[in-house]
């Protein structure tokens, strides 16, 4: 699903969000019509999501590029030490 204008600034896709009003019909075993599918899976308008920058420590370790989400001059937070499993 294509993102709305706001999300397009940070990602090229958008997860499908099924509003509560559609849950019952979506879970009904009767197949959905094309019209129902399009109505249920419409791209949310700008302002629907709330999002904010996070430190790159919160992003998966598999990420290979540096992401600068902290304001310039602000110290990056240190990762919390991992607890010892064996005492």
Secondary structure as a PSIPRED ss2 file (coil, helix, strand):
# PSIPRED VFORMAT (PSIPRED V4.0)

   1 X C   1.000  0.000  0.000
   2 X C   1.000  0.000  0.000
   3 X C   1.000  0.000  0.000
   4 X C   1.000  0.000  0.000
   5 X H   0.000  1.000  0.000
   6 X H   0.000  1.000  0.000
   7 X H   0.000  1.000  0.000
   8 X H   0.000  1.000  0.000
   9 X C   1.000  0.000  0.000
  10 X C   1.000  0.000  0.000
  11 X C   1.000  0.000  0.000
  12 X C   1.000  0.000  0.000
  13 X C   1.000  0.000  0.000
  14 X C   1.000  0.000  0.000
  15 X C   1.000  0.000  0.000
  16 X C   1.000  0.000  0.000
  17 X C   1.000  0.000  0.000
  18 X C   1.000  0.000  0.000
  19 X C   1.000  0.000  0.000
  20 X H   0.000  1.000  0.000
  21 X H   0.000  1.000  0.000
  22 X H   0.000  1.000  0.000
  23 X H   0.000  1.000  0.000
  24 X H   0.000  1.000  0.000
  25 X H   0.000  1.000  0.000
  26 X H   0.000  1.000  0.000
  27 X H   0.000  1.000  0.000
  28 X C   1.000  0.000  0.000
  29 X C   1.000  0.000  0.000
  30 X C   1.000  0.000  0.000
  31 X C   1.000  0.000  0.000
  32 X C   1.000  0.000  0.000
  33 X C   1.000  0.000  0.000
  34 X H   0.000  1.000  0.000
  35 X H   0.000  1.000  0.000
  36 X H   0.000  1.000  0.000
  37 X H   0.000  1.000  0.000
  38 X H   0.000  1.000  0.000
  39 X H   0.000  1.000  0.000
  40 X H   0.000  1.000  0.000
  41 X C   1.000  0.000  0.000
  42 X C   1.000  0.000  0.000
  43 X C   1.000  0.000  0.000
  44 X C   1.000  0.000  0.000
  45 X C   1.000  0.000  0.000
  46 X C   1.000  0.000  0.000
  47 X C   1.000  0.000  0.000
  48 X C   1.000  0.000  0.000
  49 X C   1.000  0.000  0.000
  50 X C   1.000  0.000  0.000
  51 X C   1.000  0.000  0.000
  52 X C   1.000  0.000  0.000
  53 X C   1.000  0.000  0.000
  54 X C   1.000  0.000  0.000
  55 X C   1.000  0.000  0.000
  56 X H   0.000  1.000  0.000
  57 X H   0.000  1.000  0.000
  58 X H   0.000  1.000  0.000
  59 X C   1.000  0.000  0.000
  60 X C   1.000  0.000  0.000
  61 X C   1.000  0.000  0.000
  62 X C   1.000  0.000  0.000
  63 X C   1.000  0.000  0.000
  64 X C   1.000  0.000  0.000
  65 X C   1.000  0.000  0.000
  66 X C   1.000  0.000  0.000
  67 X C   1.000  0.000  0.000
  68 X C   1.000  0.000  0.000
  69 X C   1.000  0.000  0.000
  70 X C   1.000  0.000  0.000
  71 X C   1.000  0.000  0.000
  72 X C   1.000  0.000  0.000
  73 X C   1.000  0.000  0.000
  74 X C   1.000  0.000  0.000
  75 X C   1.000  0.000  0.000
  76 X C   1.000  0.000  0.000
  77 X C   1.000  0.000  0.000
  78 X C   1.000  0.000  0.000
  79 X C   1.000  0.000  0.000
  80 X C   1.000  0.000  0.000
  81 X C   1.000  0.000  0.000
  82 X C   1.000  0.000  0.000
  83 X C   1.000  0.000  0.000
  84 X C   1.000  0.000  0.000
  85 X C   1.000  0.000  0.000
  86 X C   1.000  0.000  0.000
  87 X C   1.000  0.000  0.000
